[in-house]
C-alpha cells in the first residue's frame, strides 16, 4: 500500500464558514441506482437534499420517486445545475462513459463523488476527465453492503482536496456513519487502494466460508456443528455466521452484495496486485469461484452463493436435504 493510501486521518475541525455552508441543503445527482446507489439516493433525499437520479434501466430508479427523488431520463438531465455528482456504477469504464454522457450539463466547480469500485488503473482516467471539465474530484468508494447502505451506515473511504470538503461532507454524512480520509488528491486513488485491500479480505472470507460449508456437505458433517465448534473462540467471526446463514437458510436473494459484482472486484484486486508486483493466489481463486458461480446462474444472488461453485450440480446446503 502506498503511503498516501495508508495514511488515514480523522475529519478536520471545521471553520464557522464551513459549518454555515454545510447547513445548506445541496442539489445532488446520483448516477446509478443499483443496490447501493438506490439506498444512497434515498438517504440523501431523507436528509433534505434535492436529489436527481438516473439509471440506465429507468425502472430500477422509478421507486425512488416515492421518496421525493427526481428521476431523469439521461445523465445529462440528472446533473444539470447540481452541486454534487455521485457515481455508483458497475466499474470504471461505466462511470467514465456515463460522465461523458453527462458532460454537456456538468457545472464547472461542482464536486464529483466517485463511489464506484473502479480499480487502480481506472482512477487516472476518471480524474483526468474531472480536470478537463473543472470538477472537484473525490475518490470515494464505500465499505458496506445492502443493509448498511439502506440504513445510511456505510463507511465512506474518501480522498480529495481539503478546500472542497465542506461541499461533500453532508453527502458523506447522509450515506454513511463514518468517513475515513485517505489522502488529499483523489487522482492518486488512496481511497480506492484502501477499498481493494479491504475487499480482498471480505472476498477471501466469503470464499473460505463457502468452501468450509461445501466440505461439510461432502463429508456428511452438519455445518452448524462446525459453526458451534468455533463459536466464541479465536477462530470465530460474525461475518462467517452471516454469510453461512444466507446459504444454510436459502436467503441468497435479494443480495447484500451480488456474485457478479464480487467477481468484478476480485479481478480488480488481482490486477492491482499484479500491477505492483504482488501475486494474490487467494484473490485469484476467489475470482474464479465467483465467476464459476455466476456461470451456474447465481450472478444476481448474494456472493455467499459462491458456495455452489464447489459442485458440478446444485446441491442444497441443508444437511437434512
Order of alpha helices (4+ residues) and beta strands (2+ residues): alpha-alpha-beta-alpha-beta-alpha-beta-alpha-beta-alpha-beta-alpha-beta-beta-alpha-beta-alpha-beta-alpha-alpha-alpha-alpha-alpha
